[in-house]
Amino acid sequence: MGEHETLDILVPEKFTGTVPGDAQQLEENYYKGAPPQWLNFFWAEERGQQFVKRDQYAVLQSRMEQHRRRALSVTEVKLRHDPGSGASTVAMQLLWDQHKKGDLTCARVKDLPREQDRIVKDVIQLYQAHEKTVLLLADNVQIMEDNQNKSLKDSLIDEIRARCIGSKTPVVIILVCDREGLSEQREQNSLEITAQLSPDEQKQFEVKYEDCARRFNETHANFHGLKIMRDNFDPRAVQEIFRVLKPLTKERPRQVQLFAILALVNSFVPGSYLLQEQCLAFLGTSENEFLEKMGPFSHLCIVFATEQERKCVRLAHQMIANECVKWLTASGITLGDTTQNFLGNFFSDQESQSTYLPIAKKMLTKRATIWNNTQKHVRKHRFSKLIQHIERGESSDVCVRVLKEASDRFDVNPFFPQALARFYDLQVKNYDLAVYWANIAIKRHDNNSFVMDTLGQVYKHQLHNSRATVEDVLRVGNLAIKAFRDETKAAKNEDVVSESRNNGLKNAYAKFNFRGIYGSLEVASKMFYHLESLDENWCDVLVLETPVHASPLSRSLKEEHRQLIGNLRHDVETNFEFLEWFLTYSKPNVWTTDPPDIRDNATKIYKMFLGRNAAETPEHTLKNYTAYSFPGINWKIKDHNELSLIRNLWMKIHSEDPLDANNAQNYVLSEILLNHAGEPTASIQDLQRILAEIMMKGNSQSSPEFYLLVLSLFWPEEHQSGALKINLDDMVERMRQSYDVKYKKFLRSRYLVPIFYIGSGRGFQKLIHCWKFTIDELGDVPRRFSGTVQNFKVFVCIADKKIQVSPDLKASVMTDGPVTFDLGFNIRGPVAYNIKY
């Protein structure tokens, strides 16, 4: 089979001949609270016993079968769960049962942080060795993917396409166990296992505990993992454990300190553990004396071996860890002291740093996400869960001390000083120290735009809370805009791998970071507000209705501040125009959207800088309606009342310069949208002639929007209508090239939203605007097109020609052969939706 260093491949035969004593000890450990091992399942089967299957097992099994039938090269099933609810056992039981059927290769990612590309290569090699779908369990995935820019699923899809691995069934089904807890974020289509049993489940666990009491008469009292399940996660049963413990004295012996550290890491990083060898060193004892040394806490500690045969220690259950934190805090052992103790004693060498850095980073810097199911977007808490607990239960000073300790301990890592800068900024409101630590973070990773963003945010917040002079507003505003400008410059270079000049950290991001652009807009708004509140005449200066150098308000200002004011309106317009097309043509992924307040706030700021006394020209009116660009007009499909005025204004502008491609495309789009609103418009033939004339004159200027209209209006039958001869293949290629030049750098890895679908009608009736319907809502309205797949490229067949189109979902291209699909257009070109072989 070969070695796969990142995968624990399920091979039950290797357990044949296992010494019964070893298997029984592993079983005891499991009931105490150790994570399940493959040997647990083998031993249970050998003895004719059954694991208790949570009710969701049957649902998970059914979902798995559905995914096996999906026409996707890689699919993903998410199993979200409360920590300690038995989800890992459910997932491994599924793999065990599926392996016995013989038609899947089952493996799980080893429980250590790995390079994702190494995992991908191992999975693909495993598939090619057996040519059977790989069912891959990715447990504790948050630690594994903490620094990844692209998901494991997307990386596997890209590797399969790169190797041209064809299959009529999925190559990989990923089962993701996410133990972040169900209270933070609920994703669409994910399964959930909660810390609450059904009546049937509770009966099964009661029977299982009685059986264990008979078989393990002397040790079953310490089966805390099983007892918590039997008691239906009743917190009173866990609290009782600590009520019988003797109160702690003022002395803090080593075993108490270690117990506190175990509680800390298990409570705030579910699924984590400490290496036993380091625990022994901390206690100054030997392996044989470890549990004895832990004294009254020994029955709450679990020692187990990982896939790498390294012995590890953790507490018996998540609920025990949480209750332990409360008990220790009540005894005067604070989270802040314990965190510093952990940082000071468990990171002494390179090996321990690589082992525990993900734990420390998650405890101190990872901010939990909040899912807005209505608006389909994600927001984050201000600080990590641990920092929030320390701030509420102790003080801001302790948070600062802990984050400083981490920043000093990991002296090349930028994320701890970044977190410290954010805390000084948002909680302490000490902007000087926030700037200091933000700059420390930047020095550690000097070309990382996401690290650089913190400095701009600090200055922005300082500006927001400023109630000072004009000079102070301009000074801080200038610093903020410069920081955001530097951040945006770095972001534009992050589509290729680069290294930090200071520490060699790699830097390449799948998605473009637009925070600096939006941040600059926010700073402009705050400057406008502050200056106008000091003197209302500043409004005319900021919107350039009064020239900067002609205003008495600017006479005493530094030249750099005059230049700042003079450039502010132009910068606002440029940044708004970017966000307008960025948010119109794309979204983070197919399931989520950007927070709606980004567009709303950007529009409000843009209008603020248009001025109040400008001449009512068509251009100014269109800007006030935010319809002075193609994406702006496209957004107006949501507001039919304005479309007629917008069309008339663009008709006037177009008539004054008929060969201007930008004016023409905006006018044509306004006519199409107005027709969708049911209003009288120009004929489709008139609009075709406008576009054809510009193409014949060579004035199209390689705009993706222009080619989008050409393809939409001439596709498919109309491309040879009358005297108009359009080479669709050539138009598609030109549009792709145009997109690559203008948008690819910025929209990389974001989902390009469809703009039009092609329906079964003729003329305007064939165009279906995507914002009126989703592809799922349309049912049979789109026209099904015939095509073919060759070398993982999709082609639509029109008459005797084959034109390449992009698949909406790359995973839907599984093998060569004939296909059918719905056809639509995004800003890159024609797209095949709902591909079926």
C-alpha positions in Angstrom: 0.0 0.0 0.0 2.9 2.3 0.6 3.4 4.9 3.3 1.2 8.0 3.6 2.7 10.1 6.3 -0.3 12.4 6.7 -3.0 9.6 6.7 -4.2 7.0 9.2 -5.5 4.4 6.7 -8.1 1.9 8.0 -6.6 -1.6 7.7 -8.4 -3.8 10.2 -6.2 -6.8 9.4 -3.2 -5.3 11.1 -4.9 -5.7 14.4 -5.2 -9.4 14.1 -3.2 -11.0 16.9 -3.5 -8.0 19.2 -2.7 -8.9 22.8 -6.1 -8.9 24.7 -4.6 -7.0 27.6 -3.6 -4.1 25.3 -7.0 -4.0 23.7 -8.8 -4.1 27.1 -6.6 -1.2 28.4 -7.5 0.8 25.3 -11.2 0.1 25.9 -10.9 1.3 29.5 -9.2 4.4 28.3 -11.9 5.1 25.8 -14.6 4.8 28.4 -12.6 7.1 30.7 -12.6 9.7 27.9 -9.7 9.0 25.5 -10.3 9.6 21.8 -11.4 6.4 19.9 -8.9 4.3 18.1 -9.4 1.8 15.2 -8.4 -0.9 17.7 -11.5 0.0 19.8 -13.7 -0.9 16.9 -11.8 -4.1 16.0 -11.9 -5.3 19.6 -15.6 -4.6 20.0 -16.3 -6.6 16.9 -14.1 -9.5 18.0 -16.0 -9.7 21.2 -19.4 -9.3 19.6 -20.1 -6.0 21.2 -21.6 -2.8 19.8 -20.8 0.8 20.2 -23.7 3.0 21.1 -24.7 4.8 17.9 -26.1 8.3 18.3 -29.3 8.8 16.4 -27.5 11.0 14.0 -25.5 8.0 12.8 -28.3 6.9 10.6 -28.7 10.4 9.2 -25.0 10.6 8.6 -25.0 7.3 6.8 -27.9 8.4 4.6 -26.2 11.7 3.8 -23.1 9.7 2.9 -25.0 7.6 0.5 -26.4 10.7 -1.1 -23.0 12.1 -1.6 -21.7 8.9 -3.1 -24.4 9.4 -5.9 -23.5 13.0 -6.5 -21.9 13.9 -9.8 -19.0 15.7 -8.2 -15.3 14.7 -8.0 -15.0 15.9 -4.4 -17.9 16.3 -1.9 -18.0 17.3 1.7 -20.2 16.3 4.6 -19.9 18.6 7.7 -20.6 17.2 11.1 -20.7 20.0 13.6 -20.9 19.1 17.2 -20.6 20.1 20.8 -17.2 18.9 22.1 -17.5 15.6 24.0 -20.8 14.7 22.4 -19.4 11.5 20.7 -19.2 12.8 17.2 -15.7 11.5 16.6 -16.9 8.0 17.5 -19.9 8.4 15.2 -17.6 9.4 12.3 -15.1 6.6 12.9 -17.9 4.1 13.2 -19.2 5.2 9.8 -15.7 4.7 8.3 -15.4 1.3 9.9 -18.8 0.1 8.6 -18.2 1.5 5.1 -14.8 -0.2 4.9 -16.4 -3.6 5.6 -18.6 -3.2 2.5 -15.4 -3.1 0.5 -16.3 -0.4 -2.0 -14.6 2.6 -0.3 -11.0 3.3 0.9 -11.3 4.8 4.4 -8.7 7.0 6.1 -8.4 9.9 8.5 -6.0 12.8 8.6 -3.5 12.3 11.4 -3.9 14.4 14.4 -1.0 16.7 13.8 -0.7 20.0 11.8 0.4 19.2 8.3 1.1 21.0 5.1 -2.1 20.8 3.2 -0.5 20.0 -0.2 1.1 16.9 1.4 -2.3 15.7 2.6 -3.7 16.3 -0.9 -0.9 14.3 -2.6 -1.3 11.4 -0.1 -5.1 11.3 -0.7 -4.7 11.2 -4.4 -2.0 8.5 -4.2 -4.4 6.5 -2.0 -7.2 6.8 -4.6 -4.9 5.9 -7.5 -3.6 2.8 -5.6 -7.1 1.4 -5.2 -9.3 3.3 -7.7 -12.0 3.4 -5.2 -13.6 6.5 -3.6 -11.7 7.7 -0.6 -13.8 8.4 2.5 -11.6 10.9 4.3 -12.2 11.9 7.9 -10.8 15.3 8.8 -11.2 15.6 12.5 -9.9 18.5 14.6 -9.8 20.3 11.2 -9.6 23.8 12.7 -6.1 23.2 13.9 -5.1 21.6 10.7 -6.4 24.4 8.4 -5.7 27.3 10.6 -3.2 28.9 8.2 -4.6 27.6 4.9 -5.8 30.0 2.3 -7.7 27.4 0.3 -9.9 24.7 1.8 -8.9 21.0 1.7 -11.8 20.4 -0.6 -10.8 23.0 -3.2 -7.2 21.9 -3.1 -8.3 18.3 -3.8 -10.5 19.4 -6.7 -7.6 21.4 -8.3 -5.2 18.4 -7.9 -7.7 16.0 -9.5 -8.2 18.4 -12.5 -4.4 19.0 -12.8 -3.8 15.2 -13.0 -6.9 14.7 -15.3 -8.2 11.9 -13.0 -11.5 10.9 -14.6 -14.2 9.1 -12.6 -18.0 8.6 -12.8 -18.2 8.5 -9.0 -16.6 10.9 -6.4 -12.9 10.6 -6.0 -13.0 11.8 -2.4 -15.8 12.3 0.1 -14.5 14.4 3.0 -16.2 14.0 6.4 -15.4 17.1 8.4 -15.8 16.9 12.2 -15.9 20.4 13.5 -15.9 20.6 17.3 -16.1 24.4 17.5 -19.5 24.1 19.3 -22.9 24.7 17.9 -23.6 28.0 19.6 -21.2 30.0 17.5 -22.1 29.3 13.9 -24.6 27.1 12.1 -23.8 26.4 8.5 -26.3 25.4 5.8 -26.5 21.6 5.1 -24.3 20.6 8.0 -25.3 17.8 10.4 -25.3 18.5 14.1 -24.6 16.3 17.1 -25.5 18.0 20.4 -24.8 17.4 24.0 -28.3 16.1 24.6 -29.5 12.5 24.2 -32.8 11.3 23.0 -34.7 8.9 25.3 -33.6 5.9 23.2 -29.9 7.0 23.3 -30.1 7.5 27.0 -31.4 3.9 27.5 -28.6 2.5 25.4 -25.9 4.4 27.4 -27.5 3.2 30.6 -27.3 -0.4 29.4 -23.7 0.1 28.2 -22.7 1.5 31.6 -24.2 -1.4 33.4 -22.3 -3.8 31.2 -19.1 -2.0 31.9 -19.8 -2.0 35.6 -20.0 -5.8 35.4 -16.9 -6.2 33.3 -14.7 -3.5 34.9 -15.8 -3.9 38.5 -12.7 -2.1 39.9 -12.2 0.7 37.5 -15.6 1.6 36.0 -16.1 4.4 38.6 -13.5 6.4 36.7 -15.3 6.0 33.3 -16.1 9.7 33.2 -16.6 9.9 29.5 -19.2 7.1 29.5 -20.8 8.4 32.8 -21.3 11.9 31.3 -23.1 10.4 28.3 -25.2 8.1 30.6 -26.2 11.1 32.7 -27.2 13.0 29.5 -24.5 15.6 30.0 -26.0 16.8 33.3 -23.8 19.5 34.6 -24.7 18.6 38.2 -23.0 15.3 37.9 -19.8 17.0 36.8 -20.1 19.6 39.5 -20.3 16.8 42.1 -16.8 15.6 41.1 -15.4 18.9 42.3 -17.5 19.2 45.4 -15.8 16.2 46.8 -12.3 17.5 46.1 -10.6 19.1 49.1 -10.3 22.9 48.8 -7.0 24.1 47.5 -4.5 25.8 49.8 -2.6 28.9 49.0 0.3 26.8 48.0 0.3 25.8 44.3 2.2 22.5 43.9 3.2 21.4 40.5 0.4 18.9 40.1 -2.2 21.6 40.7 -0.5 23.9 38.1 -0.4 21.1 35.5 -4.0 20.2 36.2 -4.9 23.9 35.6 -2.9 24.0 32.3 -4.7 20.8 31.1 -8.0 22.4 32.0 -7.0 25.6 30.1 -6.0 23.9 26.9 -8.9 21.4 26.9 -11.5 24.0 27.7 -10.4 26.6 25.1 -9.0 24.4 22.4 -11.3 21.3 22.3 -9.5 18.1 21.3 -6.1 19.4 22.3 -3.6 17.6 24.5 -0.1 17.9 26.1 2.8 15.5 25.5 3.3 13.2 28.5 7.1 13.6 28.4 6.7 17.3 28.9 4.2 16.8 31.7 6.7 14.5 33.4 9.4 17.0 33.0 7.1 19.7 34.5 6.3 17.5 37.5 9.9 16.2 37.8 8.7 12.5 37.9 8.8 9.3 35.9 6.2 7.8 33.6 5.3 5.1 36.2 4.7 7.7 38.9 2.7 10.1 36.7 -0.9 9.3 37.9 0.2 8.9 41.5 1.9 12.3 41.3 -1.3 13.9 40.1 -2.9 12.8 43.4 -6.6 13.6 43.7 -6.8 14.7 40.0 -5.4 11.5 38.6 -8.8 9.9 37.8 -9.7 13.0 35.7 -6.6 12.7 33.5 -6.3 10.4 30.5 -3.1 9.1 29.1 -3.3 7.8 25.5 -1.1 7.3 22.4 -1.5 9.1 19.1 -1.1 7.5 15.7 2.6 8.4 16.0 2.8 6.3 19.2 3.5 9.4 21.3 1.9 9.4 24.7 -0.4 12.3 25.4 -2.4 13.7 28.3 -5.7 15.4 28.5 -8.7 15.7 30.8 -11.4 13.1 30.6 -14.1 15.3 29.0 -14.8 18.8 27.8 -17.4 19.4 30.5 -14.9 18.4 33.1 -12.4 20.9 31.7 -14.9 23.6 31.7 -16.0 22.9 35.3 -12.4 22.6 36.3 -11.7 26.1 35.0 -14.5 27.5 37.2 -13.4 25.5 40.3 -9.8 26.6 39.9 -10.8 30.2 39.3 -12.9 30.1 42.5 -9.8 28.8 44.3 -7.8 31.8 43.2 -6.0 30.1 40.2 -6.8 32.5 37.4 -6.9 31.9 33.7 -4.3 34.7 33.2 -1.8 33.1 35.6 -2.3 29.6 34.1 -1.9 30.9 30.5 1.4 32.5 31.4 2.5 29.4 33.2 1.7 27.4 30.1 3.6 29.8 27.8 6.6 29.9 30.2 7.0 26.2 30.7 5.9 24.3 27.6 7.7 26.1 24.8 11.3 25.5 25.6 12.5 23.9 22.4 11.6 23.9 18.6 9.7 20.6 18.8 7.4 21.8 21.6 6.9 25.2 19.9 5.7 23.4 16.7 3.5 21.1 18.7 1.8 23.8 20.8 1.9 26.9 18.6 -1.4 26.0 17.0 -2.9 25.7 20.5 -1.5 29.0 21.7 -2.5 30.8 18.5 -6.0 29.5 18.7 -6.4 30.3 22.4 -5.1 33.9 22.1 -5.8 35.0 18.5 -8.6 33.0 17.0 -11.9 34.9 17.0 -15.0 32.8 16.9 -17.4 33.4 13.9 -21.0 34.2 14.0 -23.2 33.0 11.2 -26.1 35.2 10.0 -28.4 32.7 8.4 -30.7 35.3 7.0 -28.2 37.4 5.2 -25.8 34.5 4.6 -22.6 36.0 5.8 -20.1 35.6 8.7 -18.9 38.0 11.3 -16.3 37.6 14.0 -16.1 38.3 17.7 -13.7 41.1 18.7 -11.2 38.8 20.6 -10.5 35.1 21.2 -12.8 33.3 23.6 -9.9 33.1 26.2 -9.1 36.8 26.0 -12.8 37.6 26.4 -13.0 35.4 29.5 -9.8 36.9 31.1 -11.1 40.5 30.4 -14.4 39.8 32.0 -13.2 37.8 34.9 -9.9 39.5 35.6 -8.8 42.7 33.9 -7.6 44.3 30.7 -4.1 44.5 32.3 -4.0 40.7 32.5 -5.0 40.3 28.9 -2.2 42.7 27.9 0.3 40.8 30.1 -0.6 37.4 28.5 -0.5 38.7 25.0 2.9 40.4 25.6 4.2 37.1 27.0 3.1 35.3 23.8 4.5 38.0 21.6 7.9 37.7 23.3 7.8 33.9 23.4 7.1 33.6 19.7 9.3 36.4 18.6 9.0 35.9 14.8 5.2 35.3 14.8 3.2 38.4 13.7 -0.2 37.3 15.0 0.4 37.7 18.7 1.5 41.3 18.5 -1.3 41.9 16.0 -3.8 40.6 18.6 -2.2 42.8 21.3 -2.5 45.8 19.0 -6.2 45.1 18.5 -6.7 44.8 22.2 -5.0 48.1 22.9 -7.1 49.6 20.2 -10.6 48.2 20.8 -10.6 47.6 24.5 -7.9 49.8 26.2 -8.2 52.7 23.7 -4.5 53.3 24.1 -3.8 54.2 20.5 -0.1 54.9 20.9 0.6 51.4 22.2 -1.8 50.0 19.6 0.3 51.6 16.9 3.5 50.4 18.5 2.4 46.7 18.5 0.8 46.9 15.1 4.2 48.1 13.7 5.9 45.2 15.5 3.5 42.8 13.8 4.2 44.4 10.4 8.0 44.1 10.9 7.6 40.4 11.5 5.6 39.9 8.3 6.2 43.0 6.3 4.3 42.2 3.1 1.2 40.6 4.6 -1.8 42.8 3.9 -3.9 41.2 6.6 -1.3 42.0 9.3 -0.9 45.5 7.9 -4.7 46.1 8.1 -4.5 46.4 11.9 -2.4 49.6 11.7 -5.0 51.3 9.5 -7.8 50.2 11.7 -6.0 51.6 14.8 -5.7 55.0 13.2 -9.3 54.8 11.9 -10.6 54.2 15.5 -8.3 56.9 16.9 -9.8 59.3 14.3 -13.4 58.2 15.2 -12.8 59.0 18.8 -11.0 62.2 18.2 -12.6 65.5 19.4 -9.6 67.7 18.7 -8.4 70.3 16.2 -8.4 70.4 12.4 -4.7 69.6 12.5 -5.2 66.5 14.6 -8.0 65.3 12.3 -5.8 65.7 9.3 -2.7 64.3 10.9 -4.4 61.1 12.1 -6.5 60.8 8.9 -3.4 61.1 6.8 -1.7 58.3 8.8 -4.8 56.1 8.4 -5.1 56.6 4.7 -1.4 56.0 4.2 -1.6 52.7 6.2 -4.6 51.5 4.2 -2.9 52.5 0.9 0.2 50.5 1.9 -2.0 47.6 2.8 -3.8 47.7 -0.6 -0.5 47.9 -2.4 0.7 44.7 -0.5 -2.7 43.0 -1.2 -2.2 43.6 -5.0 1.0 41.5 -4.9 -0.4 38.6 -2.8 -1.6 36.6 -5.8 2.0 35.2 -6.1 4.1 33.6 -3.4 6.6 36.0 -1.8 8.6 36.0 1.4 8.8 38.4 4.2 12.1 40.3 4.1 12.6 39.8 7.9 11.8 36.2 8.7 11.1 34.3 5.5 7.4 33.6 6.2 5.6 32.7 3.0 2.9 35.0 1.8 0.3 34.1 -0.9 -3.4 34.4 -0.4 -6.2 32.8 -2.4 -8.5 35.8 -2.0 -7.8 39.5 -2.5 -7.9 41.5 0.7 -10.1 44.6 0.1 -10.2 45.8 3.7 -7.7 48.6 2.9 -9.9 50.0 0.2 -13.0 49.9 2.3 -11.0 51.3 5.3 -9.9 54.3 3.2 -13.6 55.1 2.5 -14.4 54.9 6.2 -11.6 57.2 7.1 -12.7 59.8 4.5 -16.2 59.7 6.0 -14.9 60.3 9.5 -12.7 63.1 8.3 -15.7 64.7 6.6 -17.8 64.4 9.8 -15.2 65.9 12.1 -14.2 68.8 9.9 -17.7 69.7 9.0 -18.6 69.6 12.8 -15.7 72.1 13.4 -16.8 74.4 10.5 -19.6 73.7 8.0 -17.6 75.4 5.3 -15.3 72.4 5.2 -18.0 70.6 3.3 -17.5 72.7 0.2 -13.7 72.3 0.4 -13.8 68.5 0.8 -16.1 68.0 -2.2 -13.9 70.6 -4.2 -16.8 73.0 -4.8 -14.4 75.5 -3.2 -10.8 75.0 -4.3 -8.5 73.9 -1.5 -5.9 76.6 -1.9 -8.6 79.3 -2.3 -10.2 78.5 1.0 -9.3 80.5 4.1 -9.7 77.3 6.1 -6.6 75.8 4.5 -4.2 78.7 4.7 -2.5 77.6 7.9 -2.3 73.9 6.9 0.8 71.9 6.0 1.2 71.3 2.3 0.8 67.5 2.7 -2.5 68.1 4.4 -3.7 70.4 1.5 -2.8 67.6 -0.9 -4.7 65.1 1.3 -7.8 67.3 1.1 -7.4 67.9 -2.6 -7.1 64.2 -3.4 -9.8 63.0 -1.0 -12.8 63.2 -3.3 -11.0 61.5 -6.1 -9.8 58.7 -3.8 -13.3 58.2 -2.5 -14.7 57.9 -6.1 -11.9 55.5 -7.1 -12.4 53.3 -4.0 -16.2 53.3 -4.4 -15.9 52.3 -8.1 -13.7 49.4 -7.1 -16.1 48.1 -4.4 -19.0 48.6 -6.7 -17.8 46.1 -9.3 -16.1 43.9 -6.8 -19.3 43.3 -4.8 -21.5 43.2 -7.9 -19.6 40.6 -9.8 -18.5 38.3 -7.0 -19.1 37.0 -3.5 -16.9 35.0 -1.0 -18.2 31.7 -2.2 -21.4 30.1 -3.7 -23.1 29.9 -0.2 -22.2 33.2 1.5 -22.3 36.9 0.7 -20.4 39.9 1.9 -22.0 41.8 4.8 -24.6 44.1 3.2 -23.5 47.1 5.2 -20.3 47.3 3.2 -22.1 48.3 0.1 -24.6 50.4 1.9 -21.9 52.4 3.8 -19.7 52.7 0.7 -22.6 54.2 -1.3 -23.5 56.6 1.5 -19.9 57.8 1.7 -19.6 58.2 -2.1 -22.8 60.3 -2.2 -21.4 62.4 0.7 -18.5 63.6 -1.5 -20.6 64.3 -4.6 -21.4 67.8 -3.2 -24.7 69.7 -2.8 -24.3 72.5 -5.4 -23.0 70.7 -8.5 -24.7 71.4 -11.8 -27.5 69.0 -12.6 -25.8 67.3 -15.6 -26.8 63.8 -16.7 -23.4 62.6 -15.3 -24.1 64.1 -11.9 -27.6 62.8 -11.7 -26.4 59.3 -12.6 -23.8 59.5 -9.9 -26.4 60.5 -7.4 -28.4 57.4 -8.4 -25.1 55.3 -8.3 -25.8 54.4 -11.9 -22.8 55.9 -13.6 -21.2 52.5 -14.2 -22.1 49.2 -15.6 -22.2 47.4 -12.2 -24.1 50.3 -10.8 -26.8 50.1 -13.5 -26.9 46.3 -13.1 -27.7 46.7 -9.4 -30.8 48.8 -10.4 -32.6 45.6 -11.4 -33.7 45.7 -7.8 -35.3 49.2 -8.2 -37.6 49.4 -11.2 -38.7 53.0 -10.3 -35.4 54.5 -11.3 -34.7 52.5 -14.4 -36.7 54.7 -16.8 -34.8 57.9 -15.8 -31.5 56.0 -15.9 -32.2 54.7 -19.4 -33.2 58.2 -20.7 -30.0 59.8 -19.3 -27.7 57.1 -20.8 -29.6 57.4 -24.1 -28.7 61.1 -24.1 -25.1 60.5 -23.2 -24.8 57.8 -25.9 -26.4 59.9 -28.6 -23.7 62.6 -28.1 -20.9 60.1 -28.7 -22.3 56.9 -30.4 -18.9 55.2 -30.8 -17.9 55.5 -27.2 -17.9 51.8 -26.0 -18.4 52.6 -22.3 -21.4 54.9 -23.0 -22.9 52.4 -25.4 -22.6 49.4 -23.1 -24.2 51.4 -20.2 -27.1 52.5 -22.4 -27.6 49.0 -23.8 -27.7 47.5 -20.3 -30.2 50.1 -19.1 -32.5 49.1 -22.1 -32.2 45.4 -21.2 -33.1 46.0 -17.6 -35.9 48.3 -18.4 -37.3 45.6 -20.7 -37.1 43.1 -17.8 -39.2 45.6 -15.8 -41.9 45.4 -18.5 -41.4 48.9 -19.9 -41.2 49.9 -23.6 -37.7 49.8 -24.9 -35.6 49.8 -28.1 -35.7 46.5 -30.0 -33.0 43.9 -29.6 -32.0 44.4 -33.2 -31.3 48.1 -32.5 -29.1 47.2 -29.5 -27.3 44.6 -31.6 -26.5 47.2 -34.3 -25.1 49.6 -31.7 -22.6 46.9 -30.4 -21.8 45.7 -33.9 -21.0 49.2 -35.1 -18.6 49.8 -32.3 -16.8 46.4 -32.9 -16.5 47.3 -36.6 -14.9 50.6 -35.7 -12.5 48.9 -33.3 -13.6 50.9 -30.3 -14.6 48.2 -27.8 -11.6 48.8 -25.6 -11.4 45.2 -24.4 -14.1 45.6 -21.7 -15.5 42.4 -20.2 -18.8 44.2 -19.8 -18.9 45.0 -23.5 -18.3 41.4 -24.5 -20.8 40.2 -22.0 -23.5 42.2 -23.8 -22.4 41.0 -27.2 -22.5 37.4 -26.1 -25.8 37.8 -24.3 -27.6 39.5 -27.2 -26.2 37.4 -30.0 -26.2 34.0 -28.3 -27.0 31.5 -29.7 -29.1 31.8 -32.9 -28.7 35.6 -33.4 -25.0 35.3 -34.0 -25.7 35.0 -37.8 -28.9 37.1 -37.9 -29.2 39.3 -41.0 -26.1 41.2 -42.0 -24.6 40.9 -38.5 -21.9 38.3 -38.4 -20.5 37.6 -34.9 -17.8 35.0 -34.2 -19.0 33.7 -30.8 -15.8 31.7 -30.2 -13.7 34.7 -30.8 -15.9 36.8 -28.5 -15.6 34.3 -25.7 -11.8 34.3 -25.9 -11.6 38.1 -26.0 -13.8 38.3 -23.0 -11.6 35.9 -21.0 -8.5 37.8 -21.9 -10.2 41.1 -21.0 -11.3 39.6 -17.7 -7.7 38.4 -16.9 -6.3 41.8 -17.5 -8.9 43.8 -15.6 -10.3 41.6 -12.8 -8.6 38.3 -12.4 -6.0 39.6 -9.8 -8.8 40.9 -7.6 -11.6 38.3 -8.0 -9.3 35.2 -7.7 -10.9 32.4 -5.7 -14.1 34.4 -5.2 -17.3 33.1 -6.7 -18.3 34.9 -9.8 -22.0 35.5 -9.7 -24.1 34.9 -12.8 -25.5 38.0 -14.5 -27.7 36.5 -17.2 -29.0 33.0 -17.9 -30.1 32.0 -21.4 -33.7 30.9 -21.5 -35.8 29.1 -24.1 -37.3 32.2 -25.7 -36.1 34.6 -28.4 -35.0 38.2 -28.3 -35.2 39.8 -24.9 -37.2 36.8 -23.6 -34.2 34.5 -23.8 -32.3 36.7 -21.2 -33.1 35.9 -17.6 -31.4 38.3 -15.1 -29.9 36.3 -12.3 -31.0 38.7 -9.6 -34.6 38.1 -10.3 -34.1 34.3 -9.9 -31.6 31.9 -8.7 -30.8 28.9 -11.0 -32.6 26.6 -8.5 -35.7 28.8 -8.6 -35.9 28.8 -12.4 -36.8 25.1 -12.7 -37.2 24.3 -16.4 -37.1 27.9 -17.6 -33.4 27.9 -18.7 -32.8 26.2 -22.0 -30.7 23.0 -21.7 -27.6 23.0 -23.9 -25.7 20.1 -25.2 -22.0 19.9 -24.9 -19.0 17.7 -24.2 -16.1 17.4 -21.8 -12.6 16.9 -23.2 -9.6 16.8 -20.9 -11.6 18.4 -18.1 -12.6 21.3 -20.3 -16.3 21.9 -21.0 -17.6 22.9 -24.5 -21.0 23.9 -25.7 -22.0 22.6 -29.1 -23.6 25.1 -31.4 -24.3 23.9 -35.0 -20.9 22.6 -36.1 -18.8 24.5 -33.5 -17.6 23.8 -30.0 -17.1 26.8 -27.7 -15.4 26.4 -24.4 -17.4 27.5 -21.3 -16.4 27.5 -17.6 -18.1 25.0 -15.2 -19.9 26.7 -12.4 -18.6 24.1 -10.0 -15.2 22.7 -11.0 -16.0 19.4 -9.1 -18.9 18.8 -11.5 -16.5 18.0 -14.3 -15.7 14.4 -13.5 -14.7 12.7 -16.8 -14.8 13.1 -20.6 -18.0 12.6 -22.4 -21.3 14.2 -23.6 -23.1 16.5 -21.1 -26.0 18.8 -20.9 -26.3 22.0 -18.8 -27.9 25.4 -18.3 -26.0 28.3 -19.7 -25.4 31.7 -18.2 -22.9 34.4 -18.2 -20.7 36.0 -15.4 -18.1 38.7 -15.8 -15.6 36.2 -17.1 -17.7 34.7 -19.8 -20.2 31.8 -20.5 -20.7 29.3 -17.7 -22.2 25.8 -17.6 -24.6 25.3 -14.6 -26.1 22.1 -13.4 -23.9 19.8 -15.5 -25.3 16.4 -16.1 -23.6 13.5 -17.9 
